[in-house]
Amino acid sequence: MLDKPTFPYGTGFRSLTREVAEPVPLPVCGELPPWLRGTLLRTGPSKFEVGEQSYNHWFDGLAMLHRFGFAEGRVTYANRLLKSNAFCAAEKTGKIAYGEFATDPCRTLFGRVASLFDPKLTANCNVNVLTMGGETTALTETTLPVRFDPKTLATLGVFGYTPPLRGQISTAHPHYDAVRTRHYSYMVEFGMQSHYRLFSVGDDGAQDLVAELPVDRPAYMHSFAMTEHYLVLVEFPLTVSALALKFSGKPFIQNYRWEPERGLRFHVVDKDSGREVATAKTDAAFAFHHVNAFEDGDSLTIDMVAYPDATIIDALYLARLRAGTPLTATGALTRFEVPLTGDGAVTRGTLAPVALELPRINYETRAGKPYRYVWGTGIQAPGDFLDSILKIDIEAGKVARWYEAGLYPGEPVFVPQPSAGSEDEGVLLSVVLDIEKDRSFLLVLDAAMLEERARAEAPHAIPFHFHGNYFASPSLPA
Ligand code: CO
């Protein structure tokens, strides 16, 4: 039986392939802060069909880059498809040629056997954008970030780690350590003996191995935690056998099994020595996104958007989303206290009893340190897709919300006001889809009050997407 359509949000999962290659000025309603001079770069799945074939899952779609350029109270917009290996092969053959998160190309038996010896990793970087090792890169969950020109959005090629590292899967959420002036990240190498490999990339582009942890059944992890001195890999009990991954013939994520009896496992690694200084275990949970983490005496505080299990992954198949199926799996801001010494138990508690996703903080000043505010998308109407913007005040235990019926906001990126005095002084930039108008607009909210400062209508509807970042650039023309 088909699910009864309940919400109109399915529009957000329709393909957008139209490119606005030359930046166009957007009409602005309200007033953009005069100090907003820079670029918001975002990526997301945008092309869900290739020839007669379709991708299965929201996370599979071919990537589109979006650029909002700000200067002198004005904003321009441009967008281009990322010319990744997956995109180019699809263009050339008219078929899905690379395996994605939950879609595999249809292969002949011969093709399937051949691919075992020559695994083709997708570089369809539809998850996040950041500057790493001096390059503007788009990232996905394979070990192939793609460099692109932040001005023209032209695809430049794969970001090569130097020296190279072995691994197939990685995270699109590296952390930046402003003291050590390097990004930290990890790779997963599947093999007879699988490994997690933690590494860093300096601002000069040089890669440095931090630690290698052998693992029997690697976990599906979308992000990790970082404090001043430590990297923390949190293994969710959604795990895979490397053999199954190689031989099952099923799409990537369908090889993973939910095994709650394994619990949630924390691996704490010292950034400088590479030693695993603590491990801890508690009851099962799942998360895509870590929010922040910090050191607190003999323990670590680790905040994430936790779900009771991994059914959220199933809820994000395109057929369900396009039918407007009510979303019943929701995550909440959850705090874990992990002891660094002895046999102390991990404690956990919900910081705000509301649905939250795509969390952001004042990363520049608060990453890895005690902090007070989390912004993110939330759900106002029960069962709806992410339909509002939240501000959670952890200290006061308060939640503020921006909501307008029929509008679906994306990840709110916090941009601090220059020489800001408080943690929440600045604006949020969010790409919002207006279902009725069938158009998206860039929303600028005051980050402290969640009051609207301005909106600027884009030339088309932008499909729902994941992440992006704002790059301040005092000399950049819009
Ligand atoms: Co993410």
Residues whose N, C-alpha, C, O or C-beta is under 5 A from the ligand:
A	BS01	CO	none
